[in-house]
Each structure stands twice: as structure tokens, then as C-alpha cells.
Amino acid sequence: MNPIVLIPARLAATRLPGKPLADIHGLPMIVHVLRRVQEADAGPVAVATDSPAIVEAVRAAGGQAVMTGADHPSGSDRIHEALGRLDPDGRHDLVINVQGDLPTIDPAAIRAAAALMAAPEVALGTLVAEIVREEERTAPQVVKMVGSPLGGGRHRALYFTRATAPWGEGPLYHHIGLYAWRRETLARFVALPPSALERRERLEQLRALEAGMRIDAQEVDVVPLGVDTPEDLARAREMLARCEMPAR
């Protein structure tokens, strides 16, 4: 396969406005994400954004950025537009979507998601990590993956939920919102209307499952810190000052 890695980023975040440009040790957060993704060496990398300021910051750091529309309902829609602009001839058949608020993402995790796509029956690859903090088992902001183990830390995803699931003894898995898309799957996905369960749970990936797309998830050791609040930003600064990946 011939992958490309796209990082959607926008300035209009509700809880932390302007967060892609938030300073972390002298560099905008989006540049830290860009560098982690480049370290994965999974393919060419570009930032997809609706902000000239983000384009300028990325290009100043030597990266590639592309302008997209401002009215996209999701990052998936944004990367679909960016893919068409960057690769109109369809050379790249695998698209890896890394969120622009993950400055501590482990490059190995990006490669792990891409590796899932070697199986032709898999439409979409993603990541999970076992929940080890008791409070996260019931926290609605921690999305859980319900799936069937396939061996080697790989799971076939059957459902995603904000509830505590599945019931009974055994591990629970925290879903990490990083995706590896087949190009044709992404095109099909963005053409579909939001599904009933997607609207109810407010989880975009349920649209894919409801449409019959197979999602596999690879278990990794670390949940990357998603920066959504000023407190998250302070924690990211501390982690990157120590040059450590976040503990679960």
C-alpha cells in the first residue's frame, strides 16, 4: 500500500480556542504533532486546516499544509477534501488520520494502525489501550471499544460506546481516535449521512459500523494525551519537557 498521513487541525475549539497554535516550549502544538508523525516514517505528511495561521506555522517548520473548507462537520470530512487536493490522481490508497491535538503520540502507534490494513477485509484500522484507572471505566468522555480478540493484541471492533461495556469480568478498552482508512472507505464514509447510533452516542466511527464496514483495533500500551483544556496543555508541556510518553 502507498500511505499518506493527514493531520486535521482547526482553530475553533470550544474549550481551548486556538489550541493548534498553543506554545509548547517555543513551538506551536501542531508542530510537535507534525514531528511525532514524521518520526513514524509511515508516508508523506500534511496538515489539513481552515486557518492561514496554521498553514504558516507548519510551513515555517518545514512541513506541508493544505487549506480546506471551514464548514466541515468532522476531521474525516476535512482529510477527505485535503486528500483530493494533495493527490487528485489517487496514488495514495491508504490515509492515516492523526488528530492535531496529540503532541505526545508515539510514532510506533501510528505504524501499528497502518499495519492492520495489510488484511484486505479490514476497511478501517484504529487503536485501543486497556483501561487501568478505575475512574475511566465509568467516565463518559473515555470511549470504550467492545470487540472480539483476534490474538496478538488485535481486536475486531463490534461497537464503541461512552457507557461502561462490556458487562462482566474482564478488561475494558479505551478507544484512541487515530484511524487508518482505505481511500475508497473514506470516500464512502463521508458520502453517508450521520447514523442513528452515531448521533445518539456522538461517536463518528459508529457510522462506519452501521454501514457494515469492518474496523480492526490494535492494542497499544499508551493512551496519548489529547489536549482539550488548559490543564491538558499544562500536562503536555510537562511531559514534553521530560521527553517522556504519557503513562496510562
C-alpha positions in Angstrom: 0.0 0.0 0.0 1.0 3.6 -0.5 0.0 5.6 2.6 -0.3 9.3 3.3 -0.7 10.8 6.8 -3.0 13.7 7.2 -3.4 15.8 10.4 -6.7 17.8 10.6 -6.4 21.0 12.7 -8.7 23.9 13.2 -8.6 27.0 15.5 -12.3 27.0 16.6 -12.0 24.6 19.5 -14.6 25.4 22.2 -12.7 24.5 25.4 -9.3 25.7 24.3 -9.6 28.2 21.4 -6.6 28.4 19.1 -5.1 25.2 20.6 -3.1 24.1 17.5 -1.0 27.2 17.9 -0.6 26.9 21.7 3.0 27.3 22.6 4.8 24.2 23.9 8.5 25.0 24.6 8.7 27.5 21.9 6.8 25.7 19.2 3.1 25.5 18.3 1.4 22.3 19.4 0.7 21.4 15.7 4.4 21.4 15.0 5.0 18.9 17.8 2.3 16.7 16.4 3.8 17.0 12.9 7.2 16.0 14.2 5.9 12.9 16.0 4.1 11.9 12.8 7.2 12.4 10.7 9.2 10.2 13.1 6.7 7.4 12.3 8.0 7.3 8.7 4.7 6.0 7.6 4.4 8.1 4.4 4.3 11.7 3.4 2.7 14.0 6.0 0.5 17.1 5.6 -1.7 19.2 7.9 -5.2 19.9 6.7 -6.7 23.1 8.1 -9.0 26.0 7.6 -6.6 28.5 9.1 -3.9 30.5 7.3 -2.1 30.9 10.6 -1.8 27.1 11.0 -0.6 26.9 7.4 2.1 29.5 8.1 3.2 27.8 11.3 3.5 24.4 9.6 5.4 25.7 6.6 7.7 27.7 8.9 8.7 24.4 10.5 9.4 22.9 7.1 6.1 20.9 6.9 3.4 20.7 4.3 -0.1 22.1 4.9 -3.2 22.5 2.7 -6.2 24.8 3.1 -9.6 23.2 3.3 -13.1 24.5 3.8 -14.2 25.9 7.2 -17.6 24.2 7.4 -16.5 20.5 7.7 -18.5 18.6 10.4 -15.6 16.3 11.2 -11.9 15.7 10.8 -12.8 12.8 8.4 -14.5 15.2 6.0 -11.6 17.6 6.3 -9.0 15.0 5.4 -11.1 13.7 2.5 -11.1 17.2 1.0 -7.3 17.5 1.6 -6.6 14.2 0.0 -8.4 15.3 -3.1 -6.3 18.4 -3.3 -3.0 16.8 -2.5 -3.5 13.6 -4.5 -6.1 14.1 -7.2 -4.6 11.2 -9.2 -5.3 8.7 -6.5 -1.7 7.5 -5.9 -2.2 7.0 -2.2 -4.6 4.2 -1.3 -4.2 4.4 2.5 -4.9 7.5 4.5 -3.8 7.7 8.1 -5.7 10.4 10.2 -3.8 11.6 13.2 -5.6 14.3 15.3 -3.9 17.6 15.6 -4.2 17.7 19.4 -1.9 14.7 20.2 1.5 16.2 20.8 2.7 13.1 22.7 1.6 10.5 20.2 4.0 7.6 20.0 5.2 7.2 16.4 5.1 3.4 16.8 1.3 3.7 17.4 0.9 5.2 14.0 2.7 2.4 12.4 0.6 -0.1 14.4 -2.6 1.3 13.0 -1.2 1.2 9.4 -0.2 -2.4 9.8 -3.8 -3.5 10.4 -4.6 -2.7 6.8 -2.5 -5.5 5.4 -5.6 -7.7 5.8 -7.8 -6.9 2.8 -11.0 -7.5 4.6 -10.3 -4.6 7.0 -11.9 -1.3 5.9 -10.6 0.8 8.8 -7.9 0.4 11.4 -7.7 2.1 14.8 -6.1 1.8 18.3 -7.1 0.8 21.8 -5.4 0.5 25.2 -6.6 -1.4 28.2 -8.2 0.8 30.9 -6.2 0.6 34.1 -7.7 3.6 36.0 -10.9 2.7 37.8 -12.4 6.1 37.3 -12.0 5.8 33.5 -14.2 2.7 33.4 -17.3 4.8 34.0 -16.2 8.1 32.6 -18.4 9.0 29.5 -15.5 11.0 28.0 -13.5 7.8 27.8 -14.8 6.0 24.8 -14.8 2.2 25.1 -14.3 -0.3 22.3 -16.3 -3.6 22.5 -14.7 -6.2 20.4 -13.6 -9.8 19.7 -9.9 -10.6 20.4 -8.1 -12.0 17.4 -4.7 -12.6 19.0 -1.6 -10.6 19.2 -3.4 -7.6 20.8 -5.6 -7.3 17.7 -9.4 -6.9 18.0 -12.3 -6.9 15.7 -14.4 -3.9 16.8 -18.1 -4.6 17.3 -19.2 -1.4 19.0 -18.0 1.8 20.5 -19.7 3.5 23.5 -19.4 6.1 26.2 -21.0 3.6 28.6 -19.2 1.0 30.7 -19.1 -2.0 28.4 -19.0 -4.9 28.1 -20.6 -6.1 31.3 -18.9 -8.8 33.4 -15.4 -9.7 34.4 -12.5 -8.9 32.0 -10.7 -5.9 30.6 -12.2 -2.7 29.2 -10.6 -1.0 26.3 -10.1 2.8 25.8 -10.5 3.8 22.1 -7.8 6.0 20.7 -9.1 8.3 17.9 -6.4 7.6 15.3 -7.6 6.0 12.1 -6.1 4.2 9.0 -8.6 4.4 6.1 -8.7 2.7 2.8 -9.2 5.5 0.3 -12.4 4.1 -1.0 -13.7 3.5 2.5 -13.1 7.2 3.4 -14.9 8.3 0.3 -17.9 6.1 1.1 -18.0 7.2 4.7 -18.1 10.9 4.1 -20.9 10.4 1.5 -23.1 8.7 4.1 -25.4 10.7 6.4 -24.8 10.5 10.2 -26.3 7.3 11.5 -28.7 6.8 14.3 -26.2 5.4 16.8 -23.6 8.0 15.8 -26.0 10.8 16.7 -27.0 9.1 19.9 -23.5 8.3 21.2 -21.9 11.2 19.4 -19.3 8.9 18.0 -18.5 9.2 14.3 -17.0 5.7 14.0 -20.4 4.1 14.6 -21.5 5.4 11.2 -18.9 3.0 9.7 -20.0 0.0 11.7 -23.7 0.7 11.0 -22.8 0.7 7.3 -21.2 -2.7 7.5 -17.5 -1.6 7.4 -15.1 -3.8 9.3 -13.0 -2.0 11.9 -10.0 -3.7 13.5 -8.2 -2.2 16.5 -4.6 -2.8 17.7 -3.9 -2.7 21.4 -1.1 -0.4 22.4 0.5 0.3 25.8 0.0 4.1 26.0 -3.0 6.4 25.5 -1.7 9.6 24.0 -2.7 12.8 25.8 -5.4 14.6 23.8 -5.1 18.4 24.6 -8.6 19.8 25.1 -8.3 22.1 28.1 -5.7 24.4 29.7 -5.0 21.7 32.2 -4.2 19.3 29.4 -1.9 21.8 27.8 0.0 22.2 31.0 0.4 18.5 31.3 1.6 18.2 27.7 4.2 20.9 28.4 5.4 18.9 31.4 5.5 15.6 29.5 7.4 17.0 26.6 9.8 18.8 28.9 10.7 15.4 30.3 10.7 13.9 26.7 8.6 11.1 28.0 5.5 9.4 26.6 2.4 9.7 28.8 1.7 6.9 31.3 -1.8 5.5 31.2 
